[in-house]
Amino acid sequence: MDNMNANEAPNAVMHTVAPSEMDSPASGNAGVREMRANVYRFVISNPGDVGGLANAITEGTIEAAKIVAIIGKTHGNGLVNDYTRGYLTLALSSLIAERIGSTPDAVKERIPFIFSGGVEGVLTPHFTVFTVEESDLPAVNAQPALAIGVAFSPSLGPGDIGRESQIAATADAVGRAMARAKINNPAGVHFVQVKCPAFPVEALQENDARKAPITDNPSKLMAFGRSASALGVARALGEWPHDRLGEEAVLRDFETFSSVASVSAGIEISAIEVVVLGMSEHWSGKHAIDHEILQDALDIAGFHNLANRLGLLQAPHMQRAEIKAGFVKCEADRRGTIRGRPHTMLNDGDIDQQRHIRCAVGAIASAVLNETALFVSGGAEQQGPDGGGLVAVIVERPAAH
């Protein structure tokens, strides 16, 4: 199992909670028990490659029923017609359903499958599986540890994308995910991965005229969706005053952004899916997460600052932390310059700007972190500063000596 990295993850999720589950530790209504997050990363050779996870389940390394979220990068282009995201979702949900005696649809109602296409340059296609371990023992934690919570919104239509209804739905889902992660302070949230719906042109043409889409361009609608959900994350965490986070700010006020939101969009889903990752004293284990804002596409110092805080650099080899997952959001500066010099990404008619920026920033991230299986995603509208973005890394902390 050379392509798998172990970590630790939390409790989460379910869009619908059965009555029998309402008093379970997963719902957050029981007494404080020991909870631990586990993280496993699998490199994939194609968008249907689920063999690594299948073997891990067969060997008992992963218990399929304890999987709470899966996030990954696929081989596609990351645009409206990227069907690799849905292909991997189908393959994984079918595998998990088979192993737990359920159906793929039921699995997708419980587990967010959040995939982003585009692994240009040195990046490696992969997916990261989060599971939660619980114990009847009371939690006695020496320090906060990695925590996870997930939530789903109701289904959205094309007319909701980029509007107040999407902002509010995202904020509500983030709040519920935080509660499930037992993260009581927004400062404990270090990364919020969101997947929001996108729609092909046929769906936009068929939409109810009483709530017409904000644009009839599917690619532009994806950008509106990413922006609106980013503002929803900022609203839930209180990152800006509420009056700065309304519909009028979507794709307009680029001084307003979330420092922890990573939003992708895809036609393979109809609801907003949210995974909150952070640190909480209610969780145990050796895993930690931290994040850093990236000021621009060349912000190597930002990567170094984060790596140093997490113990990835300079420490003696035996005392270094180990990367278990990395997430990067980046954006081609819409002003057309980088540090005063012009760039051509926004003018290229042959290659979408998202593919340019993923390749460039992915190379920087991989070089600094010495890791290529990173979730590097473009389309960072209001996810970090304009032309910048953010990076979050999960590590396994070294054993105390």
DRENDO-1510 file (C-alpha; in Angstrom, 1 decimal, always signed):
<recs>
REC; n; res; u; v; w
REC; 1; MET; +0.0; +0.0; +0.0 .
REC; 2; ASP; +2.8; +2.4; -1.0 .
REC; 3; ASN; +0.3; +5.0; -2.3 .
REC; 4; MET; -1.6; +5.4; +1.0 .
REC; 5; ASN; -0.8; +7.8; +3.8 .
REC; 6; ALA; -2.5; +7.4; +7.2 .
REC; 7; ASN; -3.9; +10.3; +9.2 .
REC; 8; GLU; -6.7; +10.9; +11.6 .
REC; 9; ALA; -10.2; +12.4; +11.2 .
REC; 10; PRO; -13.4; +13.1; +13.0 .
REC; 11; ASN; -17.1; +12.9; +13.2 .
REC; 12; ALA; -19.4; +14.1; +10.7 .
REC; 13; VAL; -22.2; +14.6; +8.6 .
REC; 14; MET; -25.3; +13.3; +7.0 .
REC; 15; HIS; -27.7; +15.5; +5.1 .
REC; 16; THR; -30.5; +13.4; +6.8 .
REC; 17; VAL; -30.1; +11.9; +10.2 .
REC; 18; ALA; -32.2; +8.9; +11.2 .
REC; 19; PRO; -34.1; +9.1; +14.5 .
REC; 20; SER; -31.9; +6.3; +15.9 .
REC; 21; GLU; -28.8; +8.4; +15.3 .
REC; 22; MET; -30.0; +11.6; +17.0 .
REC; 23; ASP; -28.4; +10.7; +20.4 .
REC; 24; SER; -25.2; +9.3; +18.9 .
REC; 25; PRO; -21.8; +10.9; +19.4 .
REC; 26; ALA; -21.8; +11.7; +15.7 .
REC; 27; SER; -24.7; +14.0; +16.2 .
REC; 28; GLY; -22.9; +16.0; +18.9 .
REC; 29; ASN; -25.7; +15.4; +21.5 .
REC; 30; ALA; -24.0; +12.9; +23.6 .
REC; 31; GLY; -21.4; +13.3; +26.3 .
REC; 32; VAL; -17.8; +14.1; +25.5 .
REC; 33; ARG; -16.2; +10.9; +24.2 .
REC; 34; GLU; -12.8; +10.4; +22.6 .
REC; 35; MET; -12.9; +11.2; +18.9 .
REC; 36; ARG; -10.1; +10.9; +16.5 .
REC; 37; ALA; -9.7; +11.9; +12.8 .
REC; 38; ASN; -8.0; +9.6; +10.3 .
REC; 39; VAL; -6.7; +10.6; +6.9 .
REC; 40; TYR; -5.7; +8.3; +4.1 .
REC; 41; ARG; -4.4; +9.4; +0.7 .
REC; 42; PHE; -4.5; +7.3; -2.5 .
REC; 43; VAL; -2.7; +8.1; -5.8 .
REC; 44; ILE; -4.9; +7.1; -8.8 .
REC; 45; SER; -4.0; +6.1; -12.3 .
REC; 46; ASN; -7.3; +7.1; -13.9 .
REC; 47; PRO; -10.7; +8.6; -12.7 .
REC; 48; GLY; -12.1; +5.2; -12.0 .
REC; 49; ASP; -9.2; +3.8; -10.0 .
REC; 50; VAL; -10.5; +2.9; -6.6 .
REC; 51; GLY; -8.3; -0.2; -6.1 .
REC; 52; GLY; -6.2; +1.4; -3.3 .
REC; 53; LEU; -9.3; +2.1; -1.2 .
REC; 54; ALA; -10.8; -1.3; -2.0 .
REC; 55; ASN; -7.6; -3.0; -0.8 .
REC; 56; ALA; -7.5; -0.9; +2.4 .
REC; 57; ILE; -11.1; -1.9; +3.2 .
REC; 58; THR; -10.4; -5.5; +2.5 .
REC; 59; GLU; -7.3; -5.5; +4.7 .
REC; 60; GLY; -9.1; -3.8; +7.5 .
REC; 61; THR; -7.0; -0.6; +7.4 .
REC; 62; ILE; -10.2; +1.4; +6.7 .
REC; 63; GLU; -13.7; +0.6; +7.9 .
REC; 64; ALA; -16.0; +1.7; +5.1 .
REC; 65; ALA; -18.8; +2.6; +7.5 .
REC; 66; LYS; -16.5; +5.2; +9.2 .
REC; 67; ILE; -15.7; +7.2; +6.0 .
REC; 68; VAL; -17.2; +10.7; +6.4 .
REC; 69; ALA; -15.7; +12.6; +3.5 .
REC; 70; ILE; -13.5; +12.2; +0.4 .
REC; 71; ILE; -11.7; +15.1; -1.4 .
REC; 72; GLY; -9.5; +14.7; -4.4 .
REC; 73; LYS; -8.0; +15.9; -7.8 .
REC; 74; THR; -9.0; +14.1; -11.0 .
REC; 75; HIS; -7.5; +14.0; -14.5 .
REC; 76; GLY; -10.0; +16.3; -16.1 .
REC; 77; ASN; -10.0; +20.0; -17.1 .
REC; 78; GLY; -11.9; +21.3; -14.1 .
REC; 79; LEU; -14.4; +23.1; -16.3 .
REC; 80; VAL; -18.1; +22.6; -17.0 .
REC; 81; ASN; -17.6; +19.5; -19.1 .
REC; 82; ASP; -15.2; +17.8; -16.7 .
REC; 83; TYR; -17.0; +14.5; -16.3 .
REC; 84; THR; -14.1; +12.8; -14.5 .
REC; 85; ARG; -15.4; +14.3; -11.2 .
REC; 86; GLY; -18.7; +12.5; -11.5 .
REC; 87; TYR; -16.9; +9.3; -12.8 .
REC; 88; LEU; -14.8; +9.1; -9.6 .
REC; 89; THR; -17.8; +9.9; -7.4 .
REC; 90; LEU; -19.7; +7.0; -9.0 .
REC; 91; ALA; -16.8; +4.6; -8.7 .
REC; 92; LEU; -16.2; +5.4; -5.0 .
REC; 93; SER; -19.9; +5.6; -4.0 .
REC; 94; SER; -20.5; +2.2; -5.7 .
REC; 95; LEU; -17.5; +0.6; -3.9 .
REC; 96; ILE; -18.5; +1.9; -0.4 .
REC; 97; ALA; -22.2; +1.0; -1.0 .
REC; 98; GLU; -21.1; -2.6; -1.9 .
REC; 99; ARG; -19.0; -2.9; +1.3 .
REC; 100; ILE; -21.6; -1.5; +3.7 .
REC; 101; GLY; -24.7; -3.1; +2.0 .
REC; 102; SER; -26.2; +0.2; +0.8 .
REC; 103; THR; -26.8; +2.0; -2.5 .
REC; 104; PRO; -24.6; +4.6; -4.2 .
REC; 105; ASP; -27.3; +7.2; -3.9 .
REC; 106; ALA; -27.6; +6.6; -0.1 .
REC; 107; VAL; -23.9; +6.8; +0.3 .
REC; 108; LYS; -23.8; +10.2; -1.6 .
REC; 109; GLU; -26.4; +11.6; +0.8 .
REC; 110; ARG; -24.1; +10.8; +3.7 .
REC; 111; ILE; -20.6; +11.4; +2.4 .
REC; 112; PRO; -19.4; +14.5; +0.5 .
REC; 113; PHE; -17.4; +13.5; -2.6 .
REC; 114; ILE; -15.6; +16.7; -3.5 .
REC; 115; PHE; -13.4; +16.5; -6.6 .
REC; 116; SER; -11.7; +19.1; -8.6 .
REC; 117; GLY; -10.3; +18.5; -12.1 .
REC; 118; GLY; -6.9; +19.6; -13.3 .
REC; 119; VAL; -3.5; +18.1; -12.4 .
REC; 120; GLU; -1.4; +20.1; -14.8 .
REC; 121; GLY; +2.4; +20.1; -14.6 .
REC; 122; VAL; +3.9; +18.1; -11.7 .
REC; 123; LEU; +0.7; +17.5; -9.8 .
REC; 124; THR; -0.5; +14.0; -9.0 .
REC; 125; PRO; -4.1; +12.7; -9.3 .
REC; 126; HIS; -5.2; +11.4; -6.0 .
REC; 127; PHE; -8.0; +11.4; -3.4 .
REC; 128; THR; -8.0; +11.8; +0.4 .
REC; 129; VAL; -10.3; +9.7; +2.6 .
REC; 130; PHE; -11.4; +11.0; +6.0 .
REC; 131; THR; -12.7; +8.6; +8.7 .
REC; 132; VAL; -13.7; +9.0; +12.3 .
REC; 133; GLU; -12.8; +6.8; +15.2 .
REC; 134; GLU; -14.8; +7.0; +18.4 .
REC; 135; SER; -14.2; +5.5; +21.8 .
REC; 136; ASP; -16.4; +5.0; +24.9 .
REC; 137; LEU; -13.6; +6.4; +26.9 .
REC; 138; PRO; -13.9; +10.0; +28.0 .
REC; 139; ALA; -11.7; +12.4; +26.0 .
REC; 140; VAL; -8.5; +13.4; +27.8 .
REC; 141; ASN; -6.5; +15.4; +25.4 .
REC; 142; ALA; -3.2; +17.1; +26.0 .
REC; 143; GLN; -3.6; +19.4; +23.1 .
REC; 144; PRO; -6.1; +20.2; +20.3 .
REC; 145; ALA; -6.1; +17.8; +17.4 .
REC; 146; LEU; -7.5; +17.6; +13.9 .
REC; 147; ALA; -11.3; +17.8; +13.8 .
REC; 148; ILE; -13.8; +17.4; +10.9 .
REC; 149; GLY; -17.5; +18.1; +10.3 .
REC; 150; VAL; -19.6; +17.9; +7.2 .
REC; 151; ALA; -23.0; +19.1; +6.1 .
REC; 152; PHE; -25.2; +19.4; +3.1 .
REC; 153; SER; -27.6; +22.1; +1.9 .
REC; 154; PRO; -31.0; +21.5; +0.3 .
REC; 155; SER; -30.8; +21.3; -3.5 .
REC; 156; LEU; -30.2; +24.5; -5.4 .
REC; 157; GLY; -31.4; +25.5; -8.9 .
REC; 158; PRO; -29.7; +27.6; -11.5 .
REC; 159; GLY; -31.5; +30.7; -10.3 .
REC; 160; ASP; -29.9; +30.4; -6.8 .
REC; 161; ILE; -26.3; +30.4; -8.0 .
REC; 162; GLY; -24.5; +33.6; -7.1 .
REC; 163; ARG; -27.4; +35.0; -5.1 .
REC; 164; GLU; -28.3; +35.5; -1.5 .
REC; 165; SER; -30.0; +32.1; -1.3 .
REC; 166; GLN; -26.6; +30.4; -2.0 .
REC; 167; ILE; -24.7; +32.6; +0.4 .
REC; 168; ALA; -27.2; +31.9; +3.2 .
REC; 169; ALA; -27.3; +28.1; +2.4 .
REC; 170; THR; -23.5; +27.9; +2.5 .
REC; 171; ALA; -23.3; +29.8; +5.8 .
REC; 172; ASP; -25.9; +27.6; +7.4 .
REC; 173; ALA; -24.1; +24.4; +6.2 .
REC; 174; VAL; -20.8; +25.7; +7.5 .
REC; 175; GLY; -22.3; +26.4; +10.9 .
REC; 176; ARG; -23.8; +22.9; +11.1 .
REC; 177; ALA; -20.5; +21.3; +10.1 .
REC; 178; MET; -18.6; +23.3; +12.7 .
REC; 179; ALA; -21.0; +22.1; +15.4 .
REC; 180; ARG; -20.5; +18.5; +14.3 .
REC; 181; ALA; -16.7; +19.0; +14.4 .
REC; 182; LYS; -17.1; +20.5; +17.9 .
REC; 183; ILE; -15.1; +23.6; +16.9 .
REC; 184; ASN; -16.5; +26.3; +19.1 .
REC; 185; ASN; -14.3; +29.2; +18.0 .
REC; 186; PRO; -14.1; +30.2; +14.3 .
REC; 187; ALA; -10.3; +30.7; +14.9 .
REC; 188; GLY; -10.1; +26.9; +15.2 .
REC; 189; VAL; -11.3; +26.5; +11.6 .
REC; 190; HIS; -8.3; +26.2; +9.2 .
REC; 191; PHE; -9.9; +25.0; +6.0 .
REC; 192; VAL; -13.5; +24.8; +4.6 .
REC; 193; GLN; -13.9; +22.8; +1.4 .
REC; 194; VAL; -17.1; +23.5; -0.4 .
REC; 195; LYS; -18.6; +22.0; -3.5 .
REC; 196; CYS; -21.5; +23.9; -5.1 .
REC; 197; PRO; -23.7; +23.0; -8.1 .
REC; 198; ALA; -22.9; +24.0; -11.7 .
REC; 199; PHE; -25.2; +23.7; -14.6 .
REC; 200; PRO; -24.8; +23.0; -18.4 .
REC; 201; VAL; -26.3; +25.4; -20.9 .
REC; 202; GLU; -29.4; +23.1; -21.4 .
REC; 203; ALA; -30.3; +23.5; -17.7 .
REC; 204; LEU; -29.9; +27.2; -17.9 .
REC; 205; GLN; -32.3; +27.4; -20.9 .
REC; 206; GLU; -34.9; +25.2; -19.2 .
REC; 207; ASN; -34.9; +27.1; -15.9 .
REC; 208; ASP; -38.0; +28.7; -14.5 .
REC; 209; ALA; -38.2; +32.2; -15.9 .
REC; 210; ARG; -39.5; +33.5; -12.6 .
REC; 211; LYS; -36.0; +32.9; -11.1 .
REC; 212; ALA; -33.7; +33.3; -14.1 .
REC; 213; PRO; -30.0; +32.5; -13.8 .
REC; 214; ILE; -27.7; +35.4; -13.1 .
REC; 215; THR; -25.9; +34.6; -16.4 .
REC; 216; ASP; -26.6; +32.2; -19.2 .
REC; 217; ASN; -22.9; +31.4; -19.6 .
REC; 218; PRO; -22.2; +28.1; -17.7 .
REC; 219; SER; -18.5; +28.9; -17.0 .
REC; 220; LYS; -19.4; +32.4; -15.7 .
REC; 221; LEU; -22.1; +30.8; -13.5 .
REC; 222; MET; -19.5; +28.5; -12.0 .
REC; 223; ALA; -17.5; +31.6; -11.0 .
REC; 224; PHE; -20.6; +33.3; -9.5 .
REC; 225; GLY; -21.2; +30.1; -7.5 .
REC; 226; ARG; -17.6; +29.8; -6.2 .
REC; 227; SER; -17.7; +33.5; -5.1 .
REC; 228; ALA; -21.1; +33.2; -3.4 .
REC; 229; SER; -20.2; +30.2; -1.4 .
REC; 230; ALA; -16.8; +31.8; -0.4 .
REC; 231; LEU; -18.8; +34.7; +1.0 .
REC; 232; GLY; -21.1; +32.2; +2.8 .
REC; 233; VAL; -18.1; +30.7; +4.5 .
REC; 234; ALA; -16.9; +34.2; +5.5 .
REC; 235; ARG; -20.3; +35.0; +6.9 .
REC; 236; ALA; -20.5; +31.8; +9.0 .
REC; 237; LEU; -17.1; +32.5; +10.5 .
REC; 238; GLY; -17.6; +36.2; +11.0 .
REC; 239; GLU; -14.6; +37.1; +8.9 .
REC; 240; TRP; -16.2; +40.4; +7.7 .
REC; 241; PRO; -19.2; +42.5; +8.8 .
REC; 242; HIS; -22.5; +41.0; +7.6 .
REC; 243; ASP; -23.2; +44.0; +5.3 .
REC; 244; ARG; -20.0; +43.3; +3.3 .
REC; 245; LEU; -21.1; +39.7; +2.6 .
REC; 246; GLY; -24.3; +40.1; +0.6 .
REC; 247; GLU; -25.2; +39.3; -3.0 .
REC; 248; GLU; -24.0; +42.7; -4.2 .
REC; 249; ALA; -20.4; +41.7; -3.2 .
REC; 250; VAL; -20.4; +38.5; -5.4 .
REC; 251; LEU; -17.6; +38.9; -8.0 .
REC; 252; ARG; -17.5; +42.6; -7.3 .
REC; 253; ASP; -15.9; +43.4; -4.0 .
REC; 254; PHE; -12.6; +41.6; -4.2 .
REC; 255; GLU; -11.3; +43.2; -1.0 .
REC; 256; THR; -13.8; +41.0; +0.8 .
REC; 257; PHE; -12.8; +37.3; +0.9 .
REC; 258; SER; -12.6; +34.2; +3.1 .
REC; 259; SER; -9.2; +33.3; +4.4 .
REC; 260; VAL; -10.1; +29.6; +4.7 .
REC; 261; ALA; -12.6; +28.8; +2.0 .
REC; 262; SER; -11.9; +26.6; -1.0 .
REC; 263; VAL; -14.8; +26.3; -3.3 .
REC; 264; SER; -15.2; +24.1; -6.4 .
REC; 265; ALA; -18.3; +23.7; -8.6 .
REC; 266; GLY; -19.5; +20.8; -10.7 .
REC; 267; ILE; -22.5; +19.6; -12.6 .
REC; 268; GLU; -22.3; +16.2; -10.8 .
REC; 269; ILE; -24.1; +17.6; -7.6 .
REC; 270; SER; -27.3; +19.5; -6.9 .
REC; 271; ALA; -26.7; +20.6; -3.3 .
REC; 272; ILE; -23.9; +22.5; -1.5 .
REC; 273; GLU; -21.5; +20.1; +0.2 .
REC; 274; VAL; -19.3; +21.3; +3.0 .
REC; 275; VAL; -16.3; +19.8; +4.8 .
REC; 276; VAL; -14.9; +21.8; +7.8 .
REC; 277; LEU; -11.4; +21.0; +9.0 .
REC; 278; GLY; -9.8; +22.5; +12.0 .
REC; 279; MET; -8.4; +22.0; +15.5 .
REC; 280; SER; -10.5; +21.1; +18.6 .
REC; 281; GLU; -9.8; +20.1; +22.1 .
REC; 282; HIS; -12.6; +17.6; +21.8 .
REC; 283; TRP; -10.5; +15.5; +19.4 .
REC; 284; SER; -7.4; +13.4; +20.1 .
REC; 285; GLY; -4.6; +12.0; +17.9 .
REC; 286; LYS; -1.3; +13.1; +16.3 .
REC; 287; HIS; -2.7; +15.1; +13.5 .
REC; 288; ALA; -2.9; +18.8; +13.1 .
REC; 289; ILE; -3.9; +21.3; +10.4 .
REC; 290; ASP; -2.9; +24.9; +9.8 .
REC; 291; HIS; -3.3; +27.4; +7.0 .
REC; 292; GLU; -1.7; +30.5; +5.5 .
REC; 293; ILE; -3.1; +33.2; +3.2 .
REC; 294; LEU; -1.2; +33.6; -0.1 .
REC; 295; GLN; -0.8; +37.2; -1.2 .
REC; 296; ASP; -0.1; +36.3; -4.9 .
REC; 297; ALA; +0.8; +33.5; -7.2 .
REC; 298; LEU; +4.5; +33.8; -6.3 .
REC; 299; ASP; +4.1; +33.8; -2.5 .
REC; 300; ILE; +6.8; +31.3; -1.7 .
REC; 301; ALA; +7.2; +32.9; +1.7 .
REC; 302; GLY; +3.7; +32.0; +2.6 .
REC; 303; PHE; +4.4; +28.3; +1.9 .
REC; 304; HIS; +7.6; +28.5; +3.9 .
REC; 305; ASN; +5.9; +30.2; +6.9 .
REC; 306; LEU; +3.2; +27.5; +7.1 .
REC; 307; ALA; +5.8; +24.7; +6.6 .
REC; 308; ASN; +7.9; +26.1; +9.4 .
REC; 309; ARG; +4.9; +26.4; +11.8 .
REC; 310; LEU; +3.9; +22.8; +11.1 .
REC; 311; GLY; +7.5; +21.4; +11.7 .
REC; 312; LEU; +8.0; +20.4; +8.0 .
REC; 313; LEU; +11.3; +22.3; +7.6 .
REC; 314; GLN; +14.7; +22.6; +9.4 .
REC; 315; ALA; +13.9; +20.2; +12.2 .
REC; 316; PRO; +16.0; +17.1; +12.4 .
REC; 317; HIS; +14.6; +14.4; +10.2 .
REC; 318; MET; +13.3; +12.2; +13.1 .
REC; 319; GLN; +11.5; +15.3; +14.6 .
REC; 320; ARG; +9.8; +16.5; +11.4 .
REC; 321; ALA; +6.1; +16.3; +10.9 .
REC; 322; GLU; +4.8; +14.3; +7.9 .
REC; 323; ILE; +2.4; +15.7; +5.4 .
REC; 324; LYS; -0.8; +13.8; +5.1 .
REC; 325; ALA; -2.8; +16.1; +2.8 .
REC; 326; GLY; -2.3; +19.6; +1.3 .
REC; 327; PHE; -4.9; +22.0; -0.2 .
REC; 328; VAL; -4.1; +25.1; -2.2 .
REC; 329; LYS; -6.4; +27.7; -3.8 .
REC; 330; CYS; -5.0; +30.1; -6.4 .
REC; 331; GLU; -6.3; +32.6; -8.9 .
REC; 332; ALA; -4.9; +34.5; -11.9 .
REC; 333; ASP; -4.8; +38.1; -10.9 .
REC; 334; ARG; -7.8; +39.7; -12.7 .
REC; 335; ARG; -5.8; +43.0; -12.9 .
REC; 336; GLY; -3.5; +41.3; -15.4 .
REC; 337; THR; -0.3; +41.8; -13.5 .
REC; 338; ILE; +1.9; +39.9; -11.0 .
REC; 339; ARG; +4.1; +42.2; -8.9 .
REC; 340; GLY; +3.8; +45.0; -11.4 .
REC; 341; ARG; +4.6; +42.8; -14.5 .
REC; 342; PRO; +1.9; +41.8; -17.0 .
REC; 343; HIS; +0.8; +38.2; -17.3 .
REC; 344; THR; -1.0; +36.6; -20.3 .
REC; 345; MET; -3.2; +34.1; -18.5 .
REC; 346; LEU; -6.5; +36.0; -18.9 .
REC; 347; ASN; -5.9; +36.6; -22.7 .
REC; 348; ASP; -5.1; +33.1; -23.7 .
REC; 349; GLY; -7.8; +31.7; -26.0 .
REC; 350; ASP; -6.3; +28.3; -26.2 .
REC; 351; ILE; -5.7; +27.4; -22.5 .
REC; 352; ASP; -8.1; +28.4; -19.7 .
REC; 353; GLN; -6.5; +30.6; -17.1 .
REC; 354; GLN; -7.3; +28.1; -14.4 .
REC; 355; ARG; -5.0; +25.6; -16.0 .
REC; 356; HIS; -2.2; +28.1; -16.2 .
REC; 357; ILE; -2.4; +29.1; -12.6 .
REC; 358; ARG; -2.8; +25.5; -11.3 .
REC; 359; CYS; +0.4; +24.5; -13.1 .
REC; 360; ALA; +2.4; +27.5; -11.9 .
REC; 361; VAL; +1.3; +27.5; -8.3 .
REC; 362; GLY; +1.3; +23.7; -8.2 .
REC; 363; ALA; +5.0; +23.7; -9.1 .
REC; 364; ILE; +5.8; +26.2; -6.3 .
REC; 365; ALA; +3.7; +24.2; -3.7 .
REC; 366; SER; +5.3; +20.9; -4.7 .
REC; 367; ALA; +8.8; +22.3; -4.6 .
REC; 368; VAL; +8.4; +23.8; -1.1 .
REC; 369; LEU; +6.5; +21.0; +0.4 .
REC; 370; ASN; +8.3; +18.2; -1.4 .
REC; 371; GLU; +5.0; +16.6; -2.3 .
REC; 372; THR; +3.0; +16.4; -5.6 .
REC; 373; ALA; -0.2; +14.8; -4.4 .
REC; 374; LEU; -1.7; +18.1; -3.5 .
REC; 375; PHE; -5.2; +19.5; -4.0 .
REC; 376; VAL; -4.3; +22.6; -6.1 .
REC; 377; SER; -7.5; +24.3; -7.4 .
REC; 378; GLY; -8.0; +27.4; -9.5 .
REC; 379; GLY; -11.1; +29.5; -9.5 .
REC; 380; ALA; -10.3; +31.3; -6.2 .
REC; 381; GLU; -12.8; +34.1; -6.5 .
REC; 382; GLN; -12.9; +35.8; -3.0 .
REC; 383; GLN; -11.0; +32.8; -1.6 .
REC; 384; GLY; -7.9; +34.8; -0.4 .
REC; 385; PRO; -6.8; +38.1; -1.8 .
REC; 386; ASP; -7.3; +38.9; -5.5 .
REC; 387; GLY; -4.5; +37.1; -7.4 .
REC; 388; GLY; -3.6; +35.2; -4.3 .
REC; 389; GLY; -5.3; +32.4; -2.5 .
REC; 390; LEU; -4.6; +30.1; +0.5 .
REC; 391; VAL; -2.8; +26.9; +1.5 .
REC; 392; ALA; -3.8; +24.4; +4.3 .
REC; 393; VAL; -1.8; +21.4; +5.2 .
REC; 394; ILE; -2.6; +18.4; +7.5 .
REC; 395; VAL; +0.4; +16.8; +9.2 .
REC; 396; GLU; +1.1; +13.9; +11.5 .
REC; 397; ARG; +3.0; +15.4; +14.4 .
REC; 398; PRO; +6.2; +13.6; +15.4 .
REC; 399; ALA; +6.2; +11.5; +18.6 .
REC; 400; ALA; +7.3; +13.4; +21.7 .
REC; 401; HIS; +10.8; +12.6; +22.9 .
</recs>
